[in-house]
């Protein structure tokens, strides 16, 4: 685990916790690592929602499929970010989404019940990690609310522009790279890929934006 210490230090879940306490902390909360190849699932929809996950290397995404197999990308999770914490803390019986590796990845899985229940050893860091988890769940709800604001727009153009404007604000620049290819962006926006590509081409012709694969510049 030592090779992942720089990533753990960046994770908001461990904010205020000394790295020398790391080994004892992970043992206390049942932390263990899993290697996942690109395209493989960390969890599938319907699996028990019992663990909080963190990406140590690579990247994963949360994917939801409807009855007909139509895919919607809920979120993209990069190193030092968490996944599954909202569902685990809510106590839902099973996950409503799948967690799929975007690339060869290593993830840290932690038992949510052992995080949220103070242990018999009265670890100094335990109250801190509970506080951090509560804050992160609140932040994640805001992120999901932002996605709803984007996908609730009426047209493909409105959804696309709302997403790109959010990305520009997130990156602090009118030029940025998004973590999705065209099909994945269509899945995230919940629109048809051909319609999305047509809209991007139209916006380029109108001088609204420039794009090259997953790189965009708002003009």
Buried (B, 14 or more C-beta within 10 A) or exposed (E): EEEBEEBBEEBBBBBEBEEEBBEEBBBBBBBEBEEBEEEEBBBEBEBEBBBBBBBBBBBBBBBBEEEEEEBBBBBBBEBBBBBBBBBBBEEEEEBEBBBBBBEBBBBBBBBBEBBBEEEEEEBEBBEBBBEBBEEBBEEBEEEEEBBEEBBEBEEBBBBBBBBBEBBBEEEEEBEBEBBBEBEBBBBBBBBEBEBBBEBBEEBEEEEBBBBEEBEBBBE
